[in-house]
Structure formats: structure tokens, C-alpha cells
């Protein structure tokens, strides 16, 4: 066989491979990016009569991870066998009810990792939601469907649960805003517990103003109370753990903070040293490593969180 014939064969095989992969990718991407396990419609109450102000979340739509109870629906927890042995919920999660009362419409329940026990965002039963920001990449979990629904423009905001990153990780992977409030700042009533000492209801949004409006409802803050932060702390040693140069990230954070709040708020701290000085029990998890190493203290804290999660 001549060299020119071999070349044409290789080109033909290469083109066929590209076409097959293209078709496979197109089949994999659903219209809703595979974000939802169930569509529904929970509408807000009628608007109050003037001169009262309209509901603060009027016109917004949202979705919730399939770990939040919705009256009349089975909370699937990312596993069909779990759904088979559990009854339908008899009440709606308090945070979902608060958002509906605030004027938003709930349009569906979204995919989560099976029993919320992963940070990848994959689910073999319902399929892995497609990351709209990077089609060939995983969306991150456990609240993958909620992040994808926002990133794909299907809803204005969504809810998930963050135990060890279940909101923050998919938010980062999908290129949207992800907010994890302090533990117990938002009610967990009507949410399946994963690890109660760590579980926190979290929020996704693309638009900072929407994140702000919804957070006021979740945290039950008065709209008239606009408080400026008193301190902004940069944990320098945390940024040193990145695989990219520290300055590429910290400079963006510093410049953005200075632009919004001024330079006087910024403080730098070595978080590892601070934790080591305040939490003496971390030394028991350092496995004989040098106590003065701030990175070791951070890793010890991570080990402690993993033990709690178990």
C-alpha cells in the first residue's frame, strides 16, 4: 500500500472519530443540561395591595436540590431506592417556603450526588448534569444540578447543601456565584441531614444583586440595614496552596476589595499559625510532623473535618 493511500486512510479514520465524538456530545447535552430530576410549579402568594411594597423576590424563579422537602413530593436524595422506601413529604422545607412567600417561584428539584456523598457532581441513576461553562468537564457536587440550572440560565437562583463544599465547589466549577452562610444561620428544617454538624443551606446565582436579595430573605435581614464590613482578612498561606502563582489570585481580590470598600479594611493573616495557636488539639492530628509548619495545621484541620464527615 502506498504512503498516499495510508495518509488518506488515517485522515478518514480521524474525521470519522471527530464526527462520532461530536454526535456523542450532542446526544449527551439535554435541553435542561440534565439539571432537573423533577419539574414542578410552586407559585408565590398574590401581591399585597398598594401602598404596600411588592414582594422582594417578585419575578424570580428558582430550583432546589433533591434534598429539600416539598409537600406532596418524595425527597429522592439522589437515589431511586431511597425514594422507594420513603413517603411523600407532608410539609415544605422552611427555607423554600420563605422564598416562595418572598415572591419567587419554585420550578423544580435538581440532581445531587447519590445521597449527597461526593464533590464530583456525578449520579449514575439520573445522569451527570452537563457543566454549561465547560461541556467536557464535571459540574462539581454535591449540589450539581442546582449549580447547572443557574449556570445554564434555567433559573435565576437555586438552593443546595454545603457540608464539605457541596455548594462552593460546583459554583466554582460552573463559573457562578456560590454562597455558604455560617453554620446554622439558615434553618435546616425540611432538609435531609448528611452531617448535621457541618450541613449548611447554600445559594447559587449569576447576578450579585439577586444573590443579595435572596440572602436577605434566607438570613432574615432587614433591607434598610446596609452595613459595611469592618475587616477583610486575606489568608496568605491558603493562597500558597494553589497550583497557580499566588499573586495572580490575591491581586484580583485585593484590588476588588479596595475598589469596593477602601484599603483600610484589608488585613493579612497566616491562618495556619493562627489556628495552631488557638486549637491545641490540632497537634494530635499532625502525625509527628513539624508543629511550626502552618500548612501542616491547615491539613490537620482538613483531616478533622473529614473525621466529622464520617
C-alpha positions in Angstrom: 0.0 0.0 0.0 1.4 3.4 -1.0 2.2 6.2 1.5 -0.5 8.4 0.0 -3.1 5.7 0.5 -2.1 5.3 4.1 -2.4 9.0 4.6 -6.0 9.1 3.2 -6.9 6.1 5.5 -5.6 7.9 8.5 -7.3 11.1 7.6 -10.6 9.2 7.1 -10.3 7.5 10.4 -9.5 10.7 12.2 -12.5 12.5 10.6 -14.8 9.6 11.5 -13.6 9.8 15.1 -14.3 13.5 15.3 -17.8 13.0 13.8 -18.6 10.2 16.3 -17.4 12.3 19.3 -19.4 15.3 18.1 -22.6 13.2 17.8 -22.0 11.7 21.2 -21.5 15.1 22.8 -24.7 16.4 21.2 -26.7 13.4 22.5 -25.3 13.9 26.0 -26.4 17.5 26.3 -30.1 17.7 27.2 -32.1 20.8 26.7 -32.0 21.5 30.5 -28.4 20.3 30.7 -29.7 17.3 32.8 -30.1 19.6 35.8 -33.6 18.5 36.9 -35.0 15.3 38.4 -38.5 16.7 38.7 -40.3 19.7 37.3 -43.0 21.4 39.4 -44.5 24.8 40.0 -44.9 26.5 43.3 -46.2 30.0 42.9 -45.9 32.9 45.3 -48.9 34.5 47.0 -50.7 37.4 45.4 -49.0 40.8 45.7 -50.1 43.0 48.6 -52.4 45.9 47.8 -50.8 49.4 47.5 -49.3 51.3 49.2 -47.5 48.2 50.5 -44.3 47.3 48.7 -44.4 44.2 46.3 -42.7 41.0 47.4 -38.9 41.4 47.3 -38.3 38.4 45.0 -41.1 39.1 42.6 -40.4 37.8 39.1 -37.6 35.4 40.1 -37.5 31.7 39.6 -35.5 29.1 41.5 -34.8 25.4 41.9 -33.8 23.3 44.9 -31.6 20.3 45.2 -33.4 17.0 45.7 -32.6 17.0 49.4 -35.2 19.7 50.3 -38.7 18.6 51.2 -41.6 19.7 49.0 -45.1 19.0 50.3 -46.6 16.2 48.2 -43.2 15.1 46.7 -40.8 12.4 47.6 -37.4 13.7 48.5 -35.2 11.4 46.4 -31.8 12.1 47.9 -30.1 11.2 44.6 -31.0 7.6 44.9 -34.1 5.8 43.5 -34.1 3.1 46.2 -34.2 5.8 48.8 -37.3 7.3 47.1 -39.0 3.9 47.0 -38.8 3.4 50.8 -39.7 6.9 51.9 -43.1 8.6 51.9 -44.0 11.9 50.3 -43.2 14.9 52.3 -46.0 16.3 54.4 -44.6 19.8 54.5 -42.3 22.1 52.5 -38.8 23.0 53.8 -38.9 26.2 55.7 -36.3 28.0 53.5 -38.2 27.0 50.4 -41.5 28.3 51.9 -39.8 31.6 52.9 -38.5 32.2 49.3 -42.0 31.5 47.8 -43.6 33.8 50.4 -40.9 36.3 49.3 -42.3 36.3 45.8 -40.1 33.7 43.9 -41.5 30.7 42.0 -40.0 27.3 42.6 -39.9 25.4 39.2 -38.2 22.1 40.1 -35.9 19.7 42.0 -32.4 19.2 40.8 -29.8 16.4 40.6 -27.5 15.8 43.5 -24.7 13.3 44.0 -26.1 10.0 45.3 -27.0 10.6 48.9 -25.0 13.8 48.7 -21.8 11.9 49.2 -19.4 13.3 46.7 -17.9 16.5 45.4 -17.9 15.5 41.7 -21.5 16.1 40.8 -22.0 12.7 39.1 -25.0 10.5 39.5 -25.3 7.1 37.8 -29.0 6.9 38.3 -30.2 10.3 37.0 -27.2 11.2 34.9 -24.5 13.7 35.4 -25.6 17.3 34.7 -23.7 19.0 31.9 -21.5 21.9 33.0 -22.6 24.8 30.8 -19.3 26.6 31.4 -17.2 23.6 30.2 -19.2 20.9 28.5 -16.5 18.3 28.8 -15.9 18.9 32.5 -17.8 17.6 35.6 -20.0 20.2 37.3 -18.9 19.6 40.8 -21.1 18.4 43.7 -22.9 17.5 45.6 -25.4 20.2 44.5 -24.5 19.8 40.8 -28.0 20.2 39.3 -28.7 23.4 41.2 -25.4 25.0 40.0 -26.0 23.8 36.4 -29.6 25.2 36.4 -28.2 28.7 37.3 -25.2 28.5 35.0 -27.4 27.4 32.1 -29.8 30.3 32.6 -32.7 28.0 33.5 -33.5 29.7 36.8 -32.4 33.0 38.5 -31.1 31.3 41.6 -31.1 27.9 43.3 -30.5 26.2 46.6 -28.1 23.4 47.6 -26.5 22.0 50.7 -22.8 22.6 51.6 -21.3 20.1 54.0 -17.7 20.0 52.8 -18.0 22.2 49.7 -21.3 21.0 48.2 -22.2 24.5 47.1 -18.9 26.2 46.8 -17.3 23.6 44.6 -20.0 23.4 41.9 -20.3 27.1 42.0 -16.6 27.4 41.2 -16.7 24.6 38.5 -19.7 26.2 36.8 -18.4 29.8 37.0 -21.2 31.3 39.1 -21.6 32.8 42.5 -22.0 30.4 45.4 -22.7 31.5 48.9 -22.4 29.3 52.0 -23.6 31.1 55.1 -22.3 30.4 58.6 -23.4 27.1 60.0 -27.0 27.2 61.5 -27.5 30.8 60.2 -30.2 29.3 57.8 -32.8 26.8 59.0 -32.2 23.1 58.1 -35.8 22.1 58.8 -37.1 20.0 56.0 -33.7 19.2 54.7 -32.3 15.6 54.8 -29.3 15.6 57.1 -25.9 14.5 55.7 -23.6 15.5 58.6 -25.6 17.8 60.9 -22.6 19.5 62.5 -21.5 20.7 59.0 -24.6 20.9 56.9 -25.5 24.4 55.7 -28.1 25.6 53.2 -26.3 27.4 50.4 -27.2 29.6 47.5 -26.3 29.9 43.8 -26.8 32.9 41.5 -25.2 34.6 38.5 -26.3 38.2 39.4 -24.8 39.7 42.6 -27.9 41.7 43.1 -30.1 38.6 43.1 -27.7 36.9 45.5 -28.0 39.9 47.7 -31.8 39.9 47.6 -32.2 36.2 48.2 -29.7 36.2 51.0 -31.7 38.9 52.9 -34.6 36.5 52.9 -32.6 33.5 53.9 -30.8 35.3 56.7 -33.8 37.3 57.7 -32.0 40.6 57.4 -33.8 44.0 57.2 -33.4 45.6 53.8 -32.8 49.0 55.4 -29.8 47.7 57.2 -26.8 48.3 54.9 -23.7 47.5 56.9 -20.2 47.9 55.6 -17.7 45.3 56.6 -15.3 46.3 59.3 -12.5 43.9 58.4 -11.4 42.0 55.3 -8.8 39.3 56.0 -6.6 37.7 53.4 -5.3 34.3 54.5 -2.0 34.3 52.7 -1.0 30.7 53.4 -4.2 29.4 52.0 -3.4 31.0 48.6 0.0 29.5 48.7 -1.6 26.0 48.4 -2.8 26.9 44.9 -1.1 25.4 41.9 -1.0 28.8 40.1 1.1 31.7 41.3 -0.4 33.2 44.5 -0.1 36.8 43.2 -2.4 36.1 40.2 -5.3 35.5 42.6 -4.5 37.7 45.6 -4.0 40.8 43.4 -7.5 40.4 42.0 -9.0 40.0 45.4 -7.1 42.9 46.9 -7.9 45.3 44.0 -11.6 44.4 44.1 -11.8 44.9 47.8 -10.0 48.2 47.7 -12.3 49.4 44.9 -15.5 48.5 46.9 -14.5 49.2 50.5 -11.2 51.0 50.6 -7.7 50.0 51.5 -8.0 50.4 55.3 -10.2 47.3 55.7 -7.6 44.8 54.5 -5.6 42.7 56.9 -3.2 39.8 56.1 -3.0 36.7 58.3 -1.3 33.4 58.4 -4.3 31.2 59.0 -2.3 28.0 59.8 -0.3 29.8 62.5 -3.5 31.4 64.0 -5.3 28.0 64.1 -2.3 26.2 65.6 -2.2 28.8 68.4 -5.9 28.7 69.2 -6.7 25.0 68.7 -4.2 22.9 70.6 -6.0 19.6 69.7 -4.8 20.0 66.1 -1.4 18.8 67.2 -2.9 15.4 67.8 -3.7 15.2 64.0 -0.3 16.3 62.8 1.1 12.8 62.6 4.5 13.7 64.0 5.1 16.5 61.5 6.8 19.8 62.4 4.4 21.7 64.6 5.6 25.1 63.3 4.6 24.4 59.7 1.4 26.4 59.1 0.5 24.2 56.1 0.5 21.2 58.4 -2.0 23.0 60.7 -4.3 23.6 57.7 -4.0 19.9 56.6 -4.7 18.8 60.2 -7.9 20.9 60.2 -8.9 19.3 56.9 -8.3 15.8 58.5 -10.5 16.9 61.4 -13.3 17.9 59.0 -13.1 14.5 57.2 -13.4 12.7 60.6 -16.5 14.7 61.4 -18.0 14.0 58.0 -17.6 10.2 58.6 
